[in-house]
Structure formats: structure tokens, C-alpha cells
């Protein structure tokens, strides 16, 4: 099964991440992890990865190995 066949799964963590991103528009991954501190860091990183692969978030390389996330721009 490829990514196109994978259904979008929305968990409580998904909703938390997307609520934060709608409010902040763009933030460092560390800031997003602080906003989701009731979850383990690896859960948050896996959710960011999943949402970026499904097109619901965009990862941005900043500098010195830092990354930020933002909502995708409207087409």
C-alpha cells in the first residue's frame, strides 16, 4: 500500500498539532513539542512526519540543523 492509499488518521495528537499550527502559522519544532508536552517527544515527531508526508504540514529547514513547521500555503 502506498501513501496515496493510506487513509488520513486523525488522533487527539493530530488535532492538537493542527490547532497549534492554525494559531501560530509557523513555529520551530521545539516550540511545537512544548505545546504538545503531554505527549512523548517521539510521538510528536512521528506525528509531524506523518502530517508532512500527507501534505497537512510543511517542514522548513532553518539554519544550523534547526527545522520549523508551517501549514501549507493555499493553492
C-alpha positions in Angstrom: 0.0 0.0 0.0 1.5 3.4 -1.0 0.9 6.8 0.6 -1.9 7.6 -1.8 -3.9 4.6 -0.5 -3.2 5.4 3.2 -6.3 6.9 4.8 -5.9 10.1 6.8 -5.9 9.2 10.5 -6.8 11.9 12.9 -5.9 11.3 16.5 -6.1 13.5 19.6 -2.4 14.4 18.9 -3.2 15.2 15.3 -5.9 17.7 16.4 -3.6 19.2 19.0 -0.8 19.7 16.4 -3.2 21.2 13.8 -4.8 23.5 16.4 -1.4 24.9 17.4 -0.4 25.4 13.8 -3.6 27.2 12.9 -2.9 29.5 15.8 0.8 30.0 15.2 1.1 29.6 11.4 4.8 28.7 11.7 7.0 27.7 14.6 10.1 25.8 15.5 9.7 22.1 16.1 10.9 22.6 19.6 8.1 25.1 20.2 5.5 22.7 18.8 6.9 19.9 21.0 6.4 22.2 24.1 2.8 22.9 23.0 2.3 19.1 23.0 4.3 18.4 26.1 1.7 15.9 27.4 2.9 13.5 24.7 6.4 11.9 24.4 8.8 13.7 22.1 8.9 10.7 19.7 5.1 10.7 19.4 5.1 14.3 18.4 8.0 13.9 15.9 6.2 10.9 14.3 3.0 12.9 14.0 4.9 15.8 12.4 6.4 13.4 10.0 3.1 11.8 9.2 1.4 15.1 8.7 4.2 16.4 6.5 4.0 13.3 4.3 0.3 13.7 3.9 0.7 17.3 2.9 -1.0 18.8 6.0 2.2 20.3 7.3 5.4 21.6 5.7 8.9 21.2 7.2 11.2 24.1 6.7 15.0 23.9 7.2 16.2 26.9 9.0 19.9 27.0 9.9 22.4 25.0 11.9 20.2 21.9 11.6 17.1 23.6 13.0 13.7 22.9 11.5 10.3 24.7 11.7 6.9 23.6 10.6 4.1 25.6 9.0 0.8 25.0 7.4 0.9 24.5 3.6 0.1 27.6 1.6 -3.3 27.6 -0.1 -3.1 26.7 -3.8 
